[in-house]
């Protein structure tokens, strides 16, 4: 008999994030930032299979919550790096 995945296991983090954010790019963005660290929208897109634009738009919106820091030397339309706040 199958059982639901154990949400306490680190290997199931992506399931937790998809439960929280749905199957959108937001879940993949958070997964990447939490597991691989800072990245550009393009890097996250390549790793997740989403287009760069599908990652960039929610990334900009998420940056408004000030949970991430972006490289100040880059203008907003070319967001460079995001890092989780300490």
C-alpha positions in Angstrom: 0.0 0.0 0.0 1.4 3.4 -0.9 1.8 6.1 1.6 2.0 9.9 1.2 5.6 11.3 1.1 7.1 12.2 4.5 7.3 16.0 4.4 10.1 16.0 7.0 12.6 14.4 4.7 14.9 16.9 2.9 14.5 15.0 -0.3 10.8 15.9 -0.4 11.5 19.7 -0.1 10.3 20.2 -3.7 7.0 18.6 -2.8 6.5 20.9 0.1 7.3 24.0 -2.1 4.9 22.8 -4.8 2.2 22.4 -2.2 2.9 25.9 -1.0 3.4 27.7 -4.3 1.7 25.4 -6.8 3.4 24.1 -9.9 4.5 27.5 -11.0 8.0 28.9 -11.4 7.8 30.3 -7.9 8.3 26.8 -6.4 11.3 26.2 -8.6 12.8 29.6 -7.8 12.6 28.9 -4.1 13.9 25.3 -4.5 16.9 26.7 -6.4 17.7 29.5 -3.9 17.3 27.2 -0.9 19.4 24.4 -2.3 21.9 25.9 -4.8 22.1 29.5 -3.6 22.3 32.7 -5.5 21.6 32.6 -9.2 20.5 34.6 -12.2 17.0 34.2 -13.7 18.6 32.4 -16.6 20.4 29.9 -14.4 17.2 29.1 -12.6 15.4 28.8 -15.9 17.9 26.4 -17.3 17.9 24.2 -14.2 14.1 24.1 -13.9 13.1 23.9 -17.5 11.1 27.1 -17.4 11.8 30.0 -19.8 13.9 32.9 -18.5 10.9 35.2 -18.7 8.7 32.7 -16.7 11.3 32.9 -14.0 12.2 36.6 -14.2 8.7 38.0 -13.8 7.9 36.1 -10.5 11.5 36.8 -9.3 10.9 40.5 -9.7 7.6 40.2 -7.8 9.2 38.2 -5.1 12.0 40.8 -4.8 9.4 43.3 -3.8 8.8 41.3 -0.6 12.5 42.1 0.2 13.2 38.4 1.0 16.1 38.6 -1.5 18.9 41.0 -2.2 19.8 41.8 -5.8 23.1 43.0 -7.1 22.7 46.8 -6.9 25.1 47.3 -9.9 22.5 45.8 -12.3 19.4 47.6 -13.4 16.1 46.0 -12.6 15.4 44.7 -16.1 18.6 42.8 -15.9 18.3 41.3 -12.4 21.6 39.6 -11.7 21.8 37.7 -8.5 19.4 36.9 -5.7 20.4 35.7 -2.2 18.2 34.7 0.7 18.3 37.3 3.4 20.2 36.4 6.5 
